[in-house]
Amino acid sequence: MRFTFVLGEIVSGLWRNLSMVISVVIVTAVSLTFVGVGALMQKQIMDMKATLVEQSQVTIYLCSPHSTTASCAGGAATDAQIDSVRQALEGEVLAPYISSYTERSQDEALAIYQEQFAGEGFVSNFTAADMPVSFHITLEDADESAAVVEFFQGRAGVDEVTDLLSAFAPFIDVLNQSTVFALGLAVLMLVAALLLVATTIRMSVSNRRREIAIMRLVGASNLFIRLPFLLEGAVAAVIGGLIASLMLWAGLEYIVADWLAPTLGAQLVTVGTPDLLWLAPLLIALGAALSIASSVISLNRHLKV
């Protein structure tokens, strides 16, 4: 099989149907971009959940001198109230729920506060006595956080009980819904791309009927006749995959890295341009595979060899 002949046929076919090929490239690029966005969102959701689970999932803030909740009417939490919370965390009632916990003293809380607001003038106005004692709990099952929150909420000496996973639940739900939308739109665009590929192949077969007849007469094999048509769609799809990878890189670089990560924190926003090292080849391979499959079906219908 002559490689130069097949290459020439591919270039000739692409040039004859240039407008249709450009359409295939654009639609494939857009559809694969949405596929990539959906994959990156799912990775972000899994990484975020893993990060939140690894961190303290439930935090108990005891009363400080500045607390205003009803359970803090007596002022800052007393040693007896702090010890009561500690005993409850180590007791048998909560044992099935709690994997481990750490206690943060007022001095430690002050050090973290000073680090977070370093350079601000008001930091010097606070002392350790102004900070609350807190307990940071890691659960056996993150989905059972409501039981722990309910157990301590409103307890004497307890100012606030926060559930980290619940706090980020709305953001995770938005990501999940966006993923479904992106993947749904990607499926529609991929269907459009496959139909365009099939149409392109049909036009190519129609334009080269005389050449195909000559190749049949001289004994060309089925593969030799079909290969240029198969590779035409694959080339257009690969170009579309490369463009999709470039669009994803721009989004990760200028939207995620420059805006989203500084806003939400680099610890939570974990997706970035390194993810394209595994995602881009998959997108290109997916585009090429779907294009070849569409070409095979179209050739079976319009090219009887």
C-alpha positions as CSV (number, residue, x, y, z in Angstrom):
1,M,0.0,0.0,0.0
2,R,1.5,3.3,-1.0
3,F,1.5,5.8,1.8
4,T,1.9,8.8,-0.4
5,F,-1.1,7.8,-2.5
6,V,-3.3,7.4,0.6
7,L,-2.0,10.7,2.0
8,G,-2.7,12.5,-1.3
9,E,-6.3,11.1,-1.3
10,I,-6.8,12.4,2.2
11,V,-5.6,15.9,1.4
12,S,-7.7,15.9,-1.8
13,G,-10.8,14.8,0.0
14,L,-10.4,17.4,2.7
15,W,-9.9,20.1,0.2
16,R,-12.9,19.1,-1.9
17,N,-15.2,19.3,1.1
18,L,-13.4,22.1,2.9
19,S,-16.5,23.9,4.2
20,M,-17.9,20.7,5.6
21,V,-14.6,19.7,7.1
22,I,-14.3,23.1,8.9
23,S,-17.8,22.5,10.3
24,V,-16.8,19.1,11.5
25,V,-13.7,20.6,13.2
26,I,-15.7,23.3,14.9
27,V,-18.5,21.1,16.1
28,T,-16.1,18.4,17.3
29,A,-14.0,21.0,19.1
30,V,-17.0,22.5,20.9
31,S,-18.4,19.1,21.9
32,L,-15.1,17.7,23.1
33,T,-14.6,21.0,25.1
34,F,-17.8,20.3,26.9
35,V,-16.8,16.7,27.5
36,G,-13.5,18.0,29.0
37,V,-15.3,20.5,31.1
38,G,-17.6,17.8,32.5
39,A,-14.6,15.5,33.2
40,L,-12.7,18.3,35.0
41,M,-15.8,19.2,37.1
42,Q,-16.2,15.6,38.2
43,K,-12.6,15.5,39.2
44,Q,-12.9,18.8,41.1
45,I,-16.0,17.5,42.9
46,M,-14.2,14.2,43.9
47,D,-11.1,16.1,45.0
48,M,-13.1,18.6,47.0
49,K,-15.1,16.0,48.8
50,A,-11.9,14.1,49.6
51,T,-10.2,17.3,50.9
52,L,-13.2,18.1,53.1
53,V,-13.4,14.6,54.4
54,E,-9.7,14.6,55.3
55,Q,-10.1,17.8,57.2
56,S,-12.1,18.3,60.3
57,Q,-15.7,17.8,59.1
58,V,-17.5,19.2,62.2
59,T,-16.2,22.0,64.3
60,I,-17.5,23.0,67.7
61,Y,-16.8,26.5,68.8
62,L,-17.3,27.1,72.5
63,C,-18.4,30.4,73.9
64,S,-16.1,33.4,74.0
65,P,-16.6,36.7,75.8
66,H,-18.0,38.1,72.6
67,S,-20.6,35.3,71.9
68,T,-24.2,36.4,71.7
69,T,-26.1,33.1,71.3
70,A,-28.6,32.0,74.0
71,S,-26.3,29.1,75.1
72,C,-23.6,31.7,75.8
73,A,-25.6,33.8,78.2
74,G,-23.2,33.0,81.0
75,G,-20.2,34.4,79.1
76,A,-17.2,32.5,78.0
77,A,-17.2,28.7,78.3
78,T,-16.1,27.5,81.7
79,D,-13.5,24.7,82.3
80,A,-16.4,22.5,83.4
81,Q,-18.3,23.1,80.1
82,I,-15.1,22.5,78.1
83,D,-14.5,19.3,79.9
84,S,-18.1,18.2,79.4
85,V,-17.7,18.6,75.6
86,R,-14.5,16.7,75.8
87,Q,-16.0,13.8,77.7
88,A,-19.0,13.7,75.3
89,L,-16.6,13.4,72.3
90,E,-14.8,10.5,74.1
91,G,-18.0,8.8,75.3
92,E,-19.8,5.7,74.0
93,V,-22.8,7.6,72.6
94,L,-20.7,9.3,69.9
95,A,-18.2,6.6,69.5
96,P,-19.8,5.1,66.3
97,Y,-19.7,8.5,64.6
98,I,-16.3,10.0,65.6
99,S,-13.0,8.8,64.1
100,S,-10.9,11.4,65.9
101,Y,-10.8,14.9,67.1
102,T,-8.4,17.7,68.0
103,E,-8.7,20.5,70.5
104,R,-7.6,24.0,69.7
105,S,-6.8,26.2,72.7
106,Q,-7.3,29.9,72.9
107,D,-3.6,30.5,72.3
108,E,-3.6,28.4,69.2
109,A,-6.8,30.2,68.0
110,L,-5.1,33.5,68.5
111,A,-2.0,32.5,66.5
112,I,-4.2,31.4,63.6
113,Y,-6.2,34.6,63.8
114,Q,-3.0,36.7,63.7
115,E,-1.7,34.7,60.8
116,Q,-4.9,35.1,58.8
117,F,-5.2,38.9,59.4
118,A,-1.5,39.7,59.5
119,G,-0.9,43.4,58.8
120,E,-4.4,44.5,59.9
121,G,-4.4,47.1,62.7
122,F,-7.2,45.6,64.6
123,V,-5.3,42.3,65.3
124,S,-3.4,43.8,68.2
125,N,-6.7,44.6,70.0
126,F,-7.4,40.9,70.6
127,T,-5.8,38.6,73.1
128,A,-6.1,34.8,73.7
129,A,-8.9,35.5,76.2
130,D,-11.0,36.8,73.3
131,M,-10.7,33.6,71.3
132,P,-12.9,30.6,71.6
133,V,-11.8,27.1,72.5
134,S,-12.8,24.8,69.6
135,F,-13.0,21.0,68.8
136,H,-12.3,19.8,65.3
137,I,-13.9,16.4,64.6
138,T,-13.2,13.9,61.9
139,L,-16.2,11.5,61.4
140,E,-16.3,7.8,60.6
141,D,-18.9,8.6,57.9
142,A,-19.1,12.2,56.6
143,D,-22.8,11.6,55.8
144,E,-23.6,11.2,59.5
145,S,-22.5,14.7,60.4
146,A,-26.1,15.8,61.2
147,A,-26.2,13.6,64.3
148,V,-23.1,15.1,65.8
149,V,-24.2,18.7,65.0
150,E,-27.6,18.1,66.6
151,F,-26.0,16.5,69.7
152,F,-23.9,19.7,70.5
153,Q,-26.1,22.4,69.0
154,G,-27.5,24.6,71.8
155,R,-25.5,22.9,74.5
156,A,-24.5,25.1,77.4
157,G,-21.1,26.7,76.7
158,V,-21.3,25.9,72.9
159,D,-21.6,28.9,70.7
160,E,-21.7,27.3,67.2
161,V,-21.4,23.9,65.5
162,T,-20.4,24.0,61.9
163,D,-20.6,21.2,59.3
164,L,-17.9,21.8,56.7
165,L,-19.4,19.4,54.1
166,S,-22.9,21.1,54.5
167,A,-21.3,24.5,54.1
168,F,-19.9,23.5,50.7
169,A,-22.9,21.5,49.7
170,P,-24.5,24.3,47.6
171,F,-21.3,24.8,45.7
172,I,-20.9,21.0,45.1
173,D,-24.6,20.9,43.9
174,V,-23.9,23.7,41.4
175,L,-20.9,21.8,40.1
176,N,-22.9,18.6,39.8
177,Q,-25.7,20.3,37.9
178,S,-23.1,22.1,35.7
179,T,-21.5,18.7,35.0
180,V,-24.8,17.2,33.9
181,F,-25.5,20.2,31.7
182,A,-22.0,20.2,30.1
183,L,-22.1,16.4,29.4
184,G,-25.7,16.6,28.0
185,L,-24.7,19.4,25.7
186,A,-21.6,17.5,24.8
187,V,-23.7,14.5,23.7
188,L,-25.8,16.6,21.5
189,M,-22.8,18.3,19.9
190,L,-21.1,14.9,19.4
191,V,-24.2,13.6,17.6
192,A,-24.1,16.6,15.4
193,A,-20.4,16.0,14.7
194,L,-21.0,12.4,13.8
195,L,-23.8,13.4,11.4
196,L,-21.5,15.9,9.8
197,V,-18.7,13.3,9.4
198,A,-21.2,10.9,7.8
199,T,-22.3,13.7,5.4
200,T,-18.7,14.5,4.6
201,I,-18.0,10.9,3.8
202,R,-21.1,10.6,1.6
203,M,-20.0,13.7,-0.4
204,S,-16.5,12.4,-0.7
205,V,-17.7,9.0,-2.0
206,S,-20.0,10.8,-4.5
207,N,-17.2,13.0,-5.8
208,R,-14.8,10.1,-6.3
209,R,-17.0,7.4,-7.8
210,R,-15.0,7.3,-11.0
211,E,-11.7,6.9,-9.0
212,I,-13.3,4.2,-6.9
213,A,-14.5,2.3,-10.0
214,I,-11.0,2.4,-11.4
215,M,-9.4,1.1,-8.2
216,R,-11.9,-1.7,-8.2
217,L,-11.0,-2.7,-11.8
218,V,-7.2,-2.8,-11.0
219,G,-7.9,-5.0,-8.0
220,A,-7.5,-2.6,-5.0
221,S,-8.5,-4.1,-1.7
222,N,-11.4,-3.0,0.4
223,L,-9.1,-1.5,3.0
224,F,-7.1,0.4,0.4
225,I,-10.3,2.0,-1.0
226,R,-11.9,2.7,2.4
227,L,-8.8,4.0,4.3
228,P,-8.6,7.5,2.8
229,F,-12.3,8.1,3.7
230,L,-11.8,6.8,7.3
231,L,-8.7,9.0,7.8
232,E,-10.4,12.1,6.5
233,G,-12.9,12.1,9.3
234,A,-10.3,11.1,11.8
235,V,-8.0,14.0,10.8
236,A,-10.8,16.5,11.2
237,A,-11.7,15.0,14.6
238,V,-8.1,15.1,15.8
239,I,-7.8,18.8,14.8
240,G,-11.0,19.4,16.7
241,G,-9.6,17.6,19.7
242,L,-6.5,19.7,19.6
243,I,-8.5,22.9,19.5
244,A,-10.7,21.6,22.4
245,S,-7.5,20.9,24.4
246,L,-6.3,24.5,23.7
247,M,-9.6,25.9,24.8
248,L,-9.5,23.9,28.0
249,W,-6.0,25.1,28.7
250,A,-7.1,28.7,28.3
251,G,-10.0,28.1,30.7
252,L,-7.8,26.4,33.3
253,E,-5.1,29.1,33.0
254,Y,-7.1,32.3,32.9
255,I,-10.3,31.3,34.7
256,V,-9.4,28.6,37.2
257,A,-5.8,29.5,38.1
258,D,-6.2,33.3,37.9
259,W,-9.6,33.8,39.3
260,L,-11.3,30.7,40.9
261,A,-8.3,29.4,42.8
262,P,-7.5,32.7,44.5
263,T,-11.2,33.2,45.4
264,L,-12.0,29.8,46.9
265,G,-8.5,28.8,47.9
266,A,-5.9,26.6,46.2
267,Q,-6.5,23.8,48.7
268,L,-10.1,23.3,47.4
269,V,-9.6,24.1,43.7
270,T,-7.4,21.3,42.6
271,V,-7.9,21.1,38.9
272,G,-5.3,22.8,36.7
273,T,-3.3,22.7,33.5
274,P,-1.4,19.5,34.5
275,D,-4.8,17.6,34.2
276,L,-4.6,18.2,30.5
277,L,-1.7,15.7,30.3
278,W,-4.2,12.9,30.8
279,L,-7.4,14.6,29.5
280,A,-6.2,15.9,26.2
281,P,-5.1,12.5,24.7
282,L,-8.4,11.0,25.9
283,L,-10.4,13.7,24.1
284,I,-8.4,13.4,20.9
285,A,-8.7,9.6,21.0
286,L,-12.5,9.9,21.7
287,G,-13.0,12.3,18.8
288,A,-11.0,10.1,16.4
289,A,-12.7,6.9,17.5
290,L,-16.2,8.3,17.1
291,S,-15.3,9.8,13.8
292,I,-13.9,6.5,12.5
293,A,-17.0,4.7,13.7
294,S,-19.3,7.2,12.0
295,S,-17.2,6.8,8.8
296,V,-17.4,3.0,8.9
297,I,-21.2,3.2,9.1
298,S,-21.5,5.7,6.4
299,L,-19.1,3.8,4.1
300,N,-21.2,0.6,4.6
301,R,-24.2,2.5,3.4
302,H,-22.8,4.5,0.5
303,L,-19.8,2.5,-0.6
304,K,-20.5,-1.0,-1.7
305,V,-17.1,-2.7,-2.2
